[in-house]
């Protein structure tokens, strides 16, 4: 897995966009006390469920790989805008 240049920034954007997407769908309402890891996992699973991003293989699922997948998704969102 090749690390992106600005992966931390992209993960923050992915969390913001994923939160907005989940709340618009009415499936989630994050609390300020929710951890970033919990948000990342929920957003990843929601986007996989909605077939927006491809799922990782079961043996490759980890916090780092979910962060990376969301960062890639966020970078594609930037290009669309």
N, C-alpha and C positions, 0 to 999 in steps of 0.2 A: 504494500500500500504506500504510494508516494504521497508525502505530505504536501499540502497546498501552501502557497506563500503566505497567505493571510487567513489561515484556517480558523484561528480563534475569532476573528472578526466575522467570518462567514457563519460560524456556529451561532454567534449571537444573533445575526440576522435571520438564521434558520429558526431559532427559537421564537423570535418575534413574529415571523411570518407563519410559523406552524401554530403558534398560540392563536393568532388572528383567524387562521383557517379553521381550527378546531372550535373556536367560539362561534364563528359564523355558521358552522354546521350544527351547533348546539350540542356537541358531545363532550365538551370539557369546559371547566371554569377553574383556571389555576389560581391558587392562593399565593399571596406574597411570600409565604413561608415554604412553599414547595421548592425542592432543590433542583438545580440545573440537570442533574442526572436523571431525576424522575421525569422532568419535562422532555428531555431528549429521548428517553425510552418511549414515552407515550406518543410523542410526535412521530417518531420513526415508525412505530407500530400502526398509527393512524394512516400515515402516508402509504405504507405497504398495503394495508387493508383496502384503501381506496385506489390502489394500483397507480399511484402517482410516481412512486419510486420502486425499483426492483428490490426484492428482499435479499438479504445476505443468506449464505448457506448456514444451516443450523450450527455447524461446528465453528463458524467464523463470527458469530454474534458476540460482540463485546461492546463496552462503552466507547472505546476508541474507534471501532469500526462504524458504530452508529453515528458518532460525531462526524467522522469523515464522510459518510454517505449524505448526511444532512448538509454538510459544508458544500459538497458538490451540487446538491439540489439548490442551495441558496445562490451559488455562483451562476447557475442557469437562470434563476429568477432575475438576477441583475441584468443579464444579457437580454432578457425579454422586455425589460422596461425601457 
